[in-house]
Each structure stands twice: as structure tokens, then as C-alpha cells.
């Protein structure tokens, strides 16, 4: 479980223009893992919170992709 939630797993590289996009995508993927874990453990409150936060990060990544394109 700690591996799925390890937000500091990758070093930050602020020299690339796509850093924020990559961060939003990575956080969204990690939150997807948390949703799966919470569903298995029958924890609907945290599952709902993680789903909402994942949606936020997916939306932000989509907007950044549109700006880059």
C-alpha cells in the first residue's frame, strides 16, 4: 500500500515544461490505486474522496495537454 501512495517516488525535474502534466497524471494514477485498495477494504468514504481527487488531477492534466497541443 505504501508503494501505491509514494508521491515522492520519482525525483522532480522542474527543467521540463511537462513536469506539471506528468505530476498530475502520476498523482491521478496513484489515487486510482488507492480507490482500488479502499474498494477491497470496503472503505467507501476514502474511496469517494480519492475518486474526487483523482478526477481533479485528471481534469488538470487534460487542460495542460490542451495547452501544450
VOMI-908097 format. One record per atom (N, C-alpha, C): residue number from 1; x, y, z; chain; residue in one letter; atom name. Coordinates in pm, 1 decimal. Example, Ala and Ser with C-alpha at 12.3 -4.5 7.8 and 13.67 -1.06 7.14 Angstrom:
! VOMI-908097
<r><k>1</k><px>1319.0</px><py>-569.0</py><pz>780.0</pz><c>A</c><r>A</r><a>N</a></r>
<r><k>1</k><px>1230.0</px><py>-450.0</py><pz>780.0</pz><c>A</c><r>A</r><a>CA</a></r>
<r><k>1</k><px>1320.0</px><py>-330.0</py><pz>780.0</pz><c>A</c><r>A</r><a>C</a></r>
<r><k>2</k><px>1285.0</px><py>-225.0</py><pz>708.0</pz><c>A</c><r>S</r><a>N</a></r>
<r><k>2</k><px>1367.0</px><py>-106.0</py><pz>714.0</pz><c>A</c><r>S</r><a>CA</a></r>
<r><k>2</k><px>1290.0</px><py>3.0</py><pz>787.0</pz><c>A</c><r>S</r><a>C</a></r>
! end
This chain:
! VOMI-908097
<r><k>1</k><px>82.4</px><py>-119.2</py><pz>0.0</pz><c>A</c><r>X</r><a>N</a></r>
<r><k>1</k><px>0.0</px><py>0.0</py><pz>0.0</pz><c>A</c><r>X</r><a>CA</a></r>
<r><k>1</k><px>86.6</px><py>125.2</py><pz>0.0</pz><c>A</c><r>X</r><a>C</a></r>
<r><k>2</k><px>197.0</px><py>122.3</py><pz>71.1</pz><c>A</c><r>X</r><a>N</a></r>
<r><k>2</k><px>280.5</px><py>242.3</py><pz>74.9</pz><c>A</c><r>X</r><a>CA</a></r>
<r><k>2</k><px>340.7</px><py>272.5</py><pz>-61.0</pz><c>A</c><r>X</r><a>C</a></r>
<r><k>3</k><px>366.8</px><py>167.8</py><pz>-142.0</pz><c>A</c><r>X</r><a>N</a></r>
<r><k>3</k><px>423.3</px><py>192.1</py><pz>-275.4</pz><c>A</c><r>X</r><a>CA</a></r>
<r><k>3</k><px>323.5</px><py>266.5</py><pz>-364.0</pz><c>A</c><r>X</r><a>C</a></r>
<r><k>4</k><px>197.3</px><py>231.1</py><pz>-355.0</pz><c>A</c><r>X</r><a>N</a></r>
<r><k>4</k><px>95.6</px><py>296.2</py><pz>-438.1</pz><c>A</c><r>X</r><a>CA</a></r>
<r><k>4</k><px>78.0</px><py>442.4</py><pz>-400.5</pz><c>A</c><r>X</r><a>C</a></r>
<r><k>5</k><px>108.2</px><py>476.6</py><pz>-277.6</pz><c>A</c><r>X</r><a>N</a></r>
<r><k>5</k><px>86.1</px><py>612.6</py><pz>-229.8</pz><c>A</c><r>X</r><a>CA</a></r>
<r><k>5</k><px>214.3</px><py>693.7</py><pz>-218.9</pz><c>A</c><r>X</r><a>C</a></r>
<r><k>6</k><px>325.5</px><py>640.0</py><pz>-265.6</pz><c>A</c><r>X</r><a>N</a></r>
<r><k>6</k><px>453.5</px><py>708.0</py><pz>-252.0</pz><c>A</c><r>X</r><a>CA</a></r>
<r><k>6</k><px>464.0</px><py>819.6</py><pz>-355.0</pz><c>A</c><r>X</r><a>C</a></r>
<r><k>7</k><px>420.2</px><py>938.5</py><pz>-315.9</pz><c>A</c><r>X</r><a>N</a></r>
<r><k>7</k><px>418.0</px><py>1052.5</py><pz>-407.2</pz><c>A</c><r>X</r><a>CA</a></r>
<r><k>7</k><px>559.2</px><py>1098.1</py><pz>-441.9</pz><c>A</c><r>X</r><a>C</a></r>
<r><k>8</k><px>655.2</px><py>1073.8</py><pz>-354.9</pz><c>A</c><r>X</r><a>N</a></r>
<r><k>8</k><px>792.5</px><py>1117.1</py><pz>-379.5</pz><c>A</c><r>X</r><a>CA</a></r>
<r><k>8</k><px>875.0</px><py>1007.9</py><pz>-447.6</pz><c>A</c><r>X</r><a>C</a></r>
<r><k>9</k><px>810.3</px><py>913.7</py><pz>-515.2</pz><c>A</c><r>X</r><a>N</a></r>
<r><k>9</k><px>881.5</px><py>801.8</py><pz>-576.3</pz><c>A</c><r>X</r><a>CA</a></r>
<r><k>9</k><px>975.1</px><py>847.3</py><pz>-687.8</pz><c>A</c><r>X</r><a>C</a></r>
<r><k>10</k><px>937.3</px><py>949.2</py><pz>-762.3</pz><c>A</c><r>X</r><a>N</a></r>
<r><k>10</k><px>1020.3</px><py>999.7</py><pz>-871.2</pz><c>A</c><r>X</r><a>CA</a></r>
<r><k>10</k><px>1080.1</px><py>1134.0</py><pz>-833.6</pz><c>A</c><r>X</r><a>C</a></r>
<r><k>11</k><px>1205.5</px><py>1155.2</py><pz>-871.8</pz><c>A</c><r>X</r><a>N</a></r>
<r><k>11</k><px>1262.8</px><py>1287.7</py><pz>-846.0</pz><c>A</c><r>X</r><a>CA</a></r>
<r><k>11</k><px>1195.9</px><py>1393.1</py><pz>-933.5</pz><c>A</c><r>X</r><a>C</a></r>
<r><k>12</k><px>1184.1</px><py>1511.1</py><pz>-883.1</pz><c>A</c><r>X</r><a>N</a></r>
<r><k>12</k><px>1123.3</px><py>1620.3</py><pz>-959.1</pz><c>A</c><r>X</r><a>CA</a></r>
<r><k>12</k><px>1224.4</px><py>1679.0</py><pz>-1056.3</pz><c>A</c><r>X</r><a>C</a></r>
<r><k>13</k><px>1179.6</px><py>1704.3</py><pz>-1176.7</pz><c>A</c><r>X</r><a>N</a></r>
<r><k>13</k><px>1263.2</px><py>1768.0</py><pz>-1277.1</pz><c>A</c><r>X</r><a>CA</a></r>
<r><k>13</k><px>1187.7</px><py>1890.7</py><pz>-1325.6</pz><c>A</c><r>X</r><a>C</a></r>
<r><k>14</k><px>1216.3</px><py>2004.6</py><pz>-1263.5</pz><c>A</c><r>X</r><a>N</a></r>
<r><k>14</k><px>1142.0</px><py>2125.6</py><pz>-1297.5</pz><c>A</c><r>X</r><a>CA</a></r>
<r><k>14</k><px>1195.4</px><py>2192.5</py><pz>-1423.4</pz><c>A</c><r>X</r><a>C</a></r>
<r><k>15</k><px>1297.9</px><py>2133.2</py><pz>-1485.0</pz><c>A</c><r>X</r><a>N</a></r>
<r><k>15</k><px>1352.2</px><py>2193.4</py><pz>-1606.6</pz><c>A</c><r>X</r><a>CA</a></r>
<r><k>15</k><px>1266.7</px><py>2161.7</py><pz>-1728.6</pz><c>A</c><r>X</r><a>C</a></r>
<r><k>16</k><px>1179.3</px><py>2063.2</py><pz>-1720.3</pz><c>A</c><r>X</r><a>N</a></r>
<r><k>16</k><px>1094.6</px><py>2030.9</py><pz>-1834.7</pz><c>A</c><r>X</r><a>CA</a></r>
<r><k>16</k><px>962.0</px><py>2103.1</py><pz>-1823.8</pz><c>A</c><r>X</r><a>C</a></r>
<r><k>17</k><px>909.0</px><py>2142.6</py><pz>-1937.2</pz><c>A</c><r>X</r><a>N</a></r>
<r><k>17</k><px>781.3</px><py>2213.2</py><pz>-1938.4</pz><c>A</c><r>X</r><a>CA</a></r>
<r><k>17</k><px>663.3</px><py>2124.1</py><pz>-1908.6</pz><c>A</c><r>X</r><a>C</a></r>
<r><k>18</k><px>681.5</px><py>1993.1</py><pz>-1917.2</pz><c>A</c><r>X</r><a>N</a></r>
<r><k>18</k><px>571.6</px><py>1900.0</py><pz>-1895.1</pz><c>A</c><r>X</r><a>CA</a></r>
<r><k>18</k><px>570.6</px><py>1843.2</py><pz>-1753.8</pz><c>A</c><r>X</r><a>C</a></r>
<r><k>19</k><px>649.9</px><py>1899.8</py><pz>-1665.1</pz><c>A</c><r>X</r><a>N</a></r>
<r><k>19</k><px>659.2</px><py>1848.3</py><pz>-1528.8</pz><c>A</c><r>X</r><a>CA</a></r>
<r><k>19</k><px>523.1</px><py>1847.2</py><pz>-1459.8</pz><c>A</c><r>X</r><a>C</a></r>
<r><k>20</k><px>449.2</px><py>1956.6</py><pz>-1468.3</pz><c>A</c><r>X</r><a>N</a></r>
<r><k>20</k><px>319.1</px><py>1964.4</py><pz>-1401.4</pz><c>A</c><r>X</r><a>CA</a></r>
<r><k>20</k><px>222.7</px><py>1862.2</py><pz>-1459.5</pz><c>A</c><r>X</r><a>C</a></r>
<r><k>21</k><px>224.7</px><py>1845.7</py><pz>-1590.0</pz><c>A</c><r>X</r><a>N</a></r>
<r><k>21</k><px>138.1</px><py>1747.3</py><pz>-1655.1</pz><c>A</c><r>X</r><a>CA</a></r>
<r><k>21</k><px>171.1</px><py>1607.3</py><pz>-1604.9</pz><c>A</c><r>X</r><a>C</a></r>
<r><k>22</k><px>298.1</px><py>1574.0</py><pz>-1603.4</pz><c>A</c><r>X</r><a>N</a></r>
<r><k>22</k><px>340.5</px><py>1442.0</py><pz>-1557.1</pz><c>A</c><r>X</r><a>CA</a></r>
<r><k>22</k><px>304.0</px><py>1420.6</py><pz>-1410.9</pz><c>A</c><r>X</r><a>C</a></r>
<r><k>23</k><px>318.4</px><py>1523.8</py><pz>-1330.2</pz><c>A</c><r>X</r><a>N</a></r>
<r><k>23</k><px>283.5</px><py>1512.8</py><pz>-1188.3</pz><c>A</c><r>X</r><a>CA</a></r>
<r><k>23</k><px>134.0</px><py>1487.4</py><pz>-1170.3</pz><c>A</c><r>X</r><a>C</a></r>
<r><k>24</k><px>50.7</px><py>1560.7</py><pz>-1242.6</pz><c>A</c><r>X</r><a>N</a></r>
<r><k>24</k><px>-94.2</px><py>1540.6</py><pz>-1231.8</pz><c>A</c><r>X</r><a>CA</a></r>
<r><k>24</k><px>-132.1</px><py>1399.1</py><pz>-1275.9</pz><c>A</c><r>X</r><a>C</a></r>
<r><k>25</k><px>-72.5</px><py>1352.3</py><pz>-1384.2</pz><c>A</c><r>X</r><a>N</a></r>
<r><k>25</k><px>-102.6</px><py>1217.4</py><pz>-1431.9</pz><c>A</c><r>X</r><a>CA</a></r>
<r><k>25</k><px>-57.6</px><py>1112.5</py><pz>-1331.2</pz><c>A</c><r>X</r><a>C</a></r>
<r><k>26</k><px>59.5</px><py>1130.8</py><pz>-1272.5</pz><c>A</c><r>X</r><a>N</a></r>
<r><k>26</k><px>112.9</px><py>1034.8</py><pz>-1175.6</pz><c>A</c><r>X</r><a>CA</a></r>
<r><k>26</k><px>27.7</px><py>1030.7</py><pz>-1049.9</pz><c>A</c><r>X</r><a>C</a></r>
<r><k>27</k><px>-10.9</px><py>1147.7</py><pz>-999.7</pz><c>A</c><r>X</r><a>N</a></r>
<r><k>27</k><px>-94.9</px><py>1152.9</py><pz>-879.7</pz><c>A</c><r>X</r><a>CA</a></r>
<r><k>27</k><px>-230.1</px><py>1087.4</py><pz>-907.6</pz><c>A</c><r>X</r><a>C</a></r>
<r><k>28</k><px>-286.4</px><py>1112.9</py><pz>-1025.8</pz><c>A</c><r>X</r><a>N</a></r>
<r><k>28</k><px>-414.7</px><py>1050.8</py><pz>-1061.7</pz><c>A</c><r>X</r><a>CA</a></r>
<r><k>28</k><px>-401.7</px><py>899.0</py><pz>-1063.1</pz><c>A</c><r>X</r><a>C</a></r>
<r><k>29</k><px>-292.7</px><py>846.9</py><pz>-1117.6</pz><c>A</c><r>X</r><a>N</a></r>
<r><k>29</k><px>-271.9</px><py>702.0</py><pz>-1120.3</pz><c>A</c><r>X</r><a>CA</a></r>
<r><k>29</k><px>-257.3</px><py>645.7</py><pz>-979.7</pz><c>A</c><r>X</r><a>C</a></r>
<r><k>30</k><px>-186.2</px><py>716.0</py><pz>-893.7</pz><c>A</c><r>X</r><a>N</a></r>
<r><k>30</k><px>-170.3</px><py>669.6</py><pz>-756.4</pz><c>A</c><r>X</r><a>CA</a></r>
<r><k>30</k><px>-303.1</px><py>671.7</py><pz>-682.5</pz><c>A</c><r>X</r><a>C</a></r>
<r><k>31</k><px>-384.7</px><py>770.8</py><pz>-710.7</pz><c>A</c><r>X</r><a>N</a></r>
<r><k>31</k><px>-516.1</px><py>776.1</py><pz>-647.8</pz><c>A</c><r>X</r><a>CA</a></r>
<r><k>31</k><px>-606.2</px><py>664.5</py><pz>-699.4</pz><c>A</c><r>X</r><a>C</a></r>
<r><k>32</k><px>-589.1</px><py>624.9</py><pz>-825.6</pz><c>A</c><r>X</r><a>N</a></r>
<r><k>32</k><px>-663.7</px><py>509.9</py><pz>-877.6</pz><c>A</c><r>X</r><a>CA</a></r>
<r><k>32</k><px>-628.6</px><py>385.1</py><pz>-796.7</pz><c>A</c><r>X</r><a>C</a></r>
<r><k>33</k><px>-500.9</px><py>368.8</py><pz>-764.0</pz><c>A</c><r>X</r><a>N</a></r>
<r><k>33</k><px>-458.9</px><py>254.9</py><pz>-682.6</pz><c>A</c><r>X</r><a>CA</a></r>
<r><k>33</k><px>-522.7</px><py>261.5</py><pz>-544.1</pz><c>A</c><r>X</r><a>C</a></r>
<r><k>34</k><px>-530.1</px><py>381.1</py><pz>-487.9</pz><c>A</c><r>X</r><a>N</a></r>
<r><k>34</k><px>-592.7</px><py>397.9</py><pz>-356.8</pz><c>A</c><r>X</r><a>CA</a></r>
<r><k>34</k><px>-741.2</px><py>363.8</py><pz>-363.0</pz><c>A</c><r>X</r><a>C</a></r>
<r><k>35</k><px>-808.9</px><py>403.2</py><pz>-469.7</pz><c>A</c><r>X</r><a>N</a></r>
<r><k>35</k><px>-951.0</px><py>370.4</py><pz>-486.7</pz><c>A</c><r>X</r><a>CA</a></r>
<r><k>35</k><px>-968.5</px><py>219.3</py><pz>-487.3</pz><c>A</c><r>X</r><a>C</a></r>
<r><k>36</k><px>-882.3</px><py>150.5</py><pz>-559.3</pz><c>A</c><r>X</r><a>N</a></r>
<r><k>36</k><px>-890.7</px><py>4.6</py><pz>-567.3</pz><c>A</c><r>X</r><a>CA</a></r>
<r><k>36</k><px>-869.6</px><py>-58.5</py><pz>-429.6</pz><c>A</c><r>X</r><a>C</a></r>
<r><k>37</k><px>-769.8</px><py>-9.8</py><pz>-356.7</pz><c>A</c><r>X</r><a>N</a></r>
<r><k>37</k><px>-742.0</px><py>-62.0</py><pz>-222.4</pz><c>A</c><r>X</r><a>CA</a></r>
<r><k>37</k><px>-860.7</px><py>-36.9</py><pz>-130.3</pz><c>A</c><r>X</r><a>C</a></r>
<r><k>38</k><px>-916.0</px><py>82.4</py><pz>-134.8</pz><c>A</c><r>X</r><a>N</a></r>
<r><k>38</k><px>-1030.0</px><py>115.5</py><pz>-48.7</pz><c>A</c><r>X</r><a>CA</a></r>
<r><k>38</k><px>-1153.0</px><py>33.2</py><pz>-83.9</pz><c>A</c><r>X</r><a>C</a></r>
<r><k>39</k><px>-1173.1</px><py>5.6</py><pz>-211.0</pz><c>A</c><r>X</r><a>N</a></r>
<r><k>39</k><px>-1286.3</px><py>-78.2</py><pz>-251.4</pz><c>A</c><r>X</r><a>CA</a></r>
<r><k>39</k><px>-1270.2</px><py>-219.1</py><pz>-195.7</pz><c>A</c><r>X</r><a>C</a></r>
<r><k>40</k><px>-1147.6</px><py>-271.4</py><pz>-200.1</pz><c>A</c><r>X</r><a>N</a></r>
<r><k>40</k><px>-1120.4</px><py>-405.1</py><pz>-146.2</pz><c>A</c><r>X</r><a>CA</a></r>
<r><k>40</k><px>-1141.9</px><py>-409.9</py><pz>5.0</pz><c>A</c><r>X</r><a>C</a></r>
<r><k>41</k><px>-1112.3</px><py>-299.5</py><pz>73.8</pz><c>A</c><r>X</r><a>N</a></r>
<r><k>41</k><px>-1124.5</px><py>-294.6</py><pz>219.3</pz><c>A</c><r>X</r><a>CA</a></r>
<r><k>41</k><px>-1258.8</px><py>-239.6</py><pz>264.3</pz><c>A</c><r>X</r><a>C</a></r>
<r><k>42</k><px>-1350.5</px><py>-220.3</py><pz>170.1</pz><c>A</c><r>X</r><a>N</a></r>
<r><k>42</k><px>-1485.3</px><py>-170.2</py><pz>199.8</pz><c>A</c><r>X</r><a>CA</a></r>
<r><k>42</k><px>-1479.5</px><py>-39.0</py><pz>278.1</pz><c>A</c><r>X</r><a>C</a></r>
<r><k>43</k><px>-1408.7</px><py>58.1</py><pz>222.4</pz><c>A</c><r>X</r><a>N</a></r>
<r><k>43</k><px>-1393.5</px><py>189.6</py><pz>284.3</pz><c>A</c><r>X</r><a>CA</a></r>
<r><k>43</k><px>-1449.8</px><py>294.5</py><pz>187.5</pz><c>A</c><r>X</r><a>C</a></r>
<r><k>44</k><px>-1582.7</px><py>310.7</py><pz>185.1</pz><c>A</c><r>X</r><a>N</a></r>
<r><k>44</k><px>-1644.2</px><py>397.6</py><pz>84.1</pz><c>A</c><r>X</r><a>CA</a></r>
<r><k>44</k><px>-1612.2</px><py>545.8</py><pz>99.8</pz><c>A</c><r>X</r><a>C</a></r>
<r><k>45</k><px>-1586.0</px><py>591.4</py><pz>220.4</pz><c>A</c><r>X</r><a>N</a></r>
<r><k>45</k><px>-1558.8</px><py>734.1</py><pz>240.7</pz><c>A</c><r>X</r><a>CA</a></r>
<r><k>45</k><px>-1425.7</px><py>772.3</py><pz>176.2</pz><c>A</c><r>X</r><a>C</a></r>
<r><k>46</k><px>-1321.6</px><py>698.9</py><pz>207.9</pz><c>A</c><r>X</r><a>N</a></r>
<r><k>46</k><px>-1191.0</px><py>727.9</py><pz>149.1</pz><c>A</c><r>X</r><a>CA</a></r>
<r><k>46</k><px>-1191.4</px><py>699.2</py><pz>-0.3</pz><c>A</c><r>X</r><a>C</a></r>
<r><k>47</k><px>-1264.7</px><py>597.0</py><pz>-41.2</pz><c>A</c><r>X</r><a>N</a></r>
<r><k>47</k><px>-1276.9</px><py>565.9</py><pz>-183.9</pz><c>A</c><r>X</r><a>CA</a></r>
<r><k>47</k><px>-1339.2</px><py>683.1</py><pz>-259.9</pz><c>A</c><r>X</r><a>C</a></r>
<r><k>48</k><px>-1442.9</px><py>742.0</py><pz>-203.4</pz><c>A</c><r>X</r><a>N</a></r>
<r><k>48</k><px>-1507.3</px><py>856.8</py><pz>-266.9</pz><c>A</c><r>X</r><a>CA</a></r>
<r><k>48</k><px>-1416.8</px><py>978.6</py><pz>-271.5</pz><c>A</c><r>X</r><a>C</a></r>
<r><k>49</k><px>-1344.6</px><py>1002.1</py><pz>-163.0</pz><c>A</c><r>X</r><a>N</a></r>
<r><k>49</k><px>-1251.4</px><py>1114.9</py><pz>-158.9</pz><c>A</c><r>X</r><a>CA</a></r>
<r><k>49</k><px>-1140.3</px><py>1097.0</py><pz>-262.3</pz><c>A</c><r>X</r><a>C</a></r>
<r><k>50</k><px>-1084.0</px><py>977.0</py><pz>-268.2</pz><c>A</c><r>X</r><a>N</a></r>
<r><k>50</k><px>-977.1</px><py>950.8</py><pz>-364.3</pz><c>A</c><r>X</r><a>CA</a></r>
<r><k>50</k><px>-1028.4</px><py>962.0</py><pz>-507.8</pz><c>A</c><r>X</r><a>C</a></r>
<r><k>51</k><px>-1151.6</px><py>919.7</py><pz>-531.4</pz><c>A</c><r>X</r><a>N</a></r>
<r><k>51</k><px>-1210.9</px><py>931.2</py><pz>-664.9</pz><c>A</c><r>X</r><a>CA</a></r>
<r><k>51</k><px>-1225.0</px><py>1077.8</py><pz>-704.6</pz><c>A</c><r>X</r><a>C</a></r>
<r><k>52</k><px>-1271.8</px><py>1159.9</py><pz>-611.9</pz><c>A</c><r>X</r><a>N</a></r>
<r><k>52</k><px>-1288.6</px><py>1303.2</py><pz>-640.4</pz><c>A</c><r>X</r><a>CA</a></r>
<r><k>52</k><px>-1154.1</px><py>1370.2</py><pz>-667.9</pz><c>A</c><r>X</r><a>C</a></r>
<r><k>53</k><px>-1052.9</px><py>1338.3</py><pz>-588.1</pz><c>A</c><r>X</r><a>N</a></r>
<r><k>53</k><px>-920.8</px><py>1398.7</py><pz>-609.0</pz><c>A</c><r>X</r><a>CA</a></r>
<r><k>53</k><px>-858.8</px><py>1350.9</py><pz>-739.4</pz><c>A</c><r>X</r><a>C</a></r>
<r><k>54</k><px>-880.0</px><py>1224.0</py><pz>-772.0</pz><c>A</c><r>X</r><a>N</a></r>
<r><k>54</k><px>-829.4</px><py>1171.5</py><pz>-897.9</pz><c>A</c><r>X</r><a>CA</a></r>
<r><k>54</k><px>-894.0</px><py>1243.2</py><pz>-1015.8</pz><c>A</c><r>X</r><a>C</a></r>
<r><k>55</k><px>-1023.3</px><py>1268.3</py><pz>-1006.5</pz><c>A</c><r>X</r><a>N</a></r>
<r><k>55</k><px>-1093.5</px><py>1340.7</py><pz>-1113.2</pz><c>A</c><r>X</r><a>CA</a></r>
<r><k>55</k><px>-1035.6</px><py>1480.5</py><pz>-1130.7</pz><c>A</c><r>X</r><a>C</a></r>
<r><k>56</k><px>-1004.0</px><py>1546.6</py><pz>-1019.3</pz><c>A</c><r>X</r><a>N</a></r>
<r><k>56</k><px>-943.4</px><py>1679.9</py><pz>-1026.6</pz><c>A</c><r>X</r><a>CA</a></r>
<r><k>56</k><px>-810.9</px><py>1674.7</py><pz>-1102.4</pz><c>A</c><r>X</r><a>C</a></r>
<r><k>57</k><px>-725.6</px><py>1578.3</py><pz>-1065.8</pz><c>A</c><r>X</r><a>N</a></r>
<r><k>57</k><px>-593.7</px><py>1569.7</py><pz>-1128.7</pz><c>A</c><r>X</r><a>CA</a></r>
<r><k>57</k><px>-603.6</px><py>1526.9</py><pz>-1274.8</pz><c>A</c><r>X</r><a>C</a></r>
<r><k>58</k><px>-699.1</px><py>1440.7</py><pz>-1307.6</pz><c>A</c><r>X</r><a>N</a></r>
<r><k>58</k><px>-719.0</px><py>1403.4</py><pz>-1447.6</pz><c>A</c><r>X</r><a>CA</a></r>
<r><k>58</k><px>-765.8</px><py>1523.5</py><pz>-1529.3</pz><c>A</c><r>X</r><a>C</a></r>
<r><k>59</k><px>-853.9</px><py>1602.8</py><pz>-1472.7</pz><c>A</c><r>X</r><a>N</a></r>
<r><k>59</k><px>-902.8</px><py>1722.4</py><pz>-1542.1</pz><c>A</c><r>X</r><a>CA</a></r>
<r><k>59</k><px>-788.5</px><py>1822.2</py><pz>-1563.2</pz><c>A</c><r>X</r><a>C</a></r>
<r><k>60</k><px>-706.8</px><py>1842.3</py><pz>-1460.0</pz><c>A</c><r>X</r><a>N</a></r>
<r><k>60</k><px>-593.5</px><py>1934.2</py><pz>-1471.6</pz><c>A</c><r>X</r><a>CA</a></r>
<r><k>60</k><px>-495.7</px><py>1885.8</py><pz>-1578.0</pz><c>A</c><r>X</r><a>C</a></r>
<r><k>61</k><px>-469.2</px><py>1756.2</py><pz>-1581.6</pz><c>A</c><r>X</r><a>N</a></r>
<r><k>61</k><px>-379.4</px><py>1700.9</py><pz>-1683.1</pz><c>A</c><r>X</r><a>CA</a></r>
<r><k>61</k><px>-437.8</px><py>1720.6</py><pz>-1822.6</pz><c>A</c><r>X</r><a>C</a></r>
<r><k>62</k><px>-566.6</px><py>1701.3</py><pz>-1836.4</pz><c>A</c><r>X</r><a>N</a></r>
<r><k>62</k><px>-631.5</px><py>1721.9</py><pz>-1966.0</pz><c>A</c><r>X</r><a>CA</a></r>
<r><k>62</k><px>-620.7</px><py>1865.6</py><pz>-2012.8</pz><c>A</c><r>X</r><a>C</a></r>
<r><k>63</k><px>-637.4</px><py>1959.0</py><pz>-1920.9</pz><c>A</c><r>X</r><a>N</a></r>
<r><k>63</k><px>-625.6</px><py>2100.5</py><pz>-1957.1</pz><c>A</c><r>X</r><a>CA</a></r>
<r><k>63</k><px>-482.5</px><py>2135.2</py><pz>-1996.6</pz><c>A</c><r>X</r><a>C</a></r>
<r><k>64</k><px>-385.7</px><py>2081.2</py><pz>-1923.6</pz><c>A</c><r>X</r><a>N</a></r>
<r><k>64</k><px>-245.8</px><py>2107.0</py><pz>-1957.9</pz><c>A</c><r>X</r><a>CA</a></r>
<r><k>64</k><px>-209.9</px><py>2045.8</py><pz>-2093.2</pz><c>A</c><r>X</r><a>C</a></r>
<r><k>65</k><px>-264.0</px><py>1927.4</py><pz>-2123.1</pz><c>A</c><r>X</r><a>N</a></r>
<r><k>65</k><px>-240.1</px><py>1866.7</py><pz>-2254.6</pz><c>A</c><r>X</r><a>CA</a></r>
<r><k>65</k><px>-295.3</px><py>1954.9</py><pz>-2365.6</pz><c>A</c><r>X</r><a>C</a></r>
<r><k>66</k><px>-412.6</px><py>2012.8</py><pz>-2341.1</pz><c>A</c><r>X</r><a>N</a></r>
<r><k>66</k><px>-473.0</px><py>2100.7</py><pz>-2441.6</pz><c>A</c><r>X</r><a>CA</a></r>
<r><k>66</k><px>-387.9</px><py>2225.5</py><pz>-2463.8</pz><c>A</c><r>X</r><a>C</a></r>
<r><k>67</k><px>-326.9</px><py>2276.2</py><pz>-2358.7</pz><c>A</c><r>X</r><a>N</a></r>
<r><k>67</k><px>-241.4</px><py>2394.3</py><pz>-2372.2</pz><c>A</c><r>X</r><a>CA</a></r>
<r><k>67</k><px>-112.7</px><py>2362.6</py><pz>-2448.1</pz><c>A</c><r>X</r><a>C</a></r>
<r><k>68</k><px>-60.3</px><py>2243.2</py><pz>-2426.9</pz><c>A</c><r>X</r><a>N</a></r>
<r><k>68</k><px>64.7</px><py>2203.6</py><pz>-2491.2</pz><c>A</c><r>X</r><a>CA</a></r>
<r><k>68</k><px>42.5</px><py>2173.9</py><pz>-2639.0</pz><c>A</c><r>X</r><a>C</a></r>
<r><k>69</k><px>-73.7</px><py>2120.8</py><pz>-2672.3</pz><c>A</c><r>X</r><a>N</a></r>
<r><k>69</k><px>-101.8</px><py>2079.0</py><pz>-2811.4</pz><c>A</c><r>X</r><a>CA</a></r>
<r><k>69</k><px>-109.0</px><py>2194.6</py><pz>-2907.1</pz><c>A</c><r>X</r><a>C</a></r>
! end
